[in-house]
């Protein structure tokens, strides 16, 4: 059996977001709380771990559902906006890190 295109994109982009979005959100939160580099890095690491522990199970549950329903053409159409949202979130995370590195 083969995955529908939008379902496979959603699965890929959501895993990418779960792994890249957590550190991005952690850095946003940590950088707003402190300017001390030592505290910033420990807050960043701690928040990253906590957020990954939240994001990854949610994404795994979502993707398990998508894999079970992978032949559904109705779901294929419904999941297209979700794929686009995950893609936009990933692009936003990438832009954040590019801007963060050069500021």
Residue pairs with C-beta under 8 A, 6 or more apart in sequence:
1 70
1 71
3 11
3 67
3 70
4 70
4 71
4 72
4 73
4 75
4 76
5 76
6 76
6 77
6 79
6 80
6 83
7 66
7 69
7 70
7 75
7 76
7 79
9 83
9 87
10 63
10 66
10 79
10 82
10 83
10 86
11 63
11 66
11 67
13 83
13 86
13 87
13 89
13 90
14 59
14 62
14 63
14 82
14 86
15 59
15 63
16 86
16 90
17 55
17 59
17 86
17 89
17 90
17 93
18 52
18 55
18 56
18 58
18 59
19 52
19 56
20 90
20 93
20 94
21 51
21 55
21 89
21 90
21 93
22 48
22 51
22 52
22 54
22 55
23 44
23 48
23 51
24 92
24 93
24 96
24 97
25 47
25 51
26 43
26 44
26 45
26 46
26 47
26 48
26 50
26 51
27 44
27 96
27 100
28 96
29 43
29 47
30 40
30 43
30 44
30 47
31 40
31 100
33 43
34 40
34 43
66 75
66 79
69 75
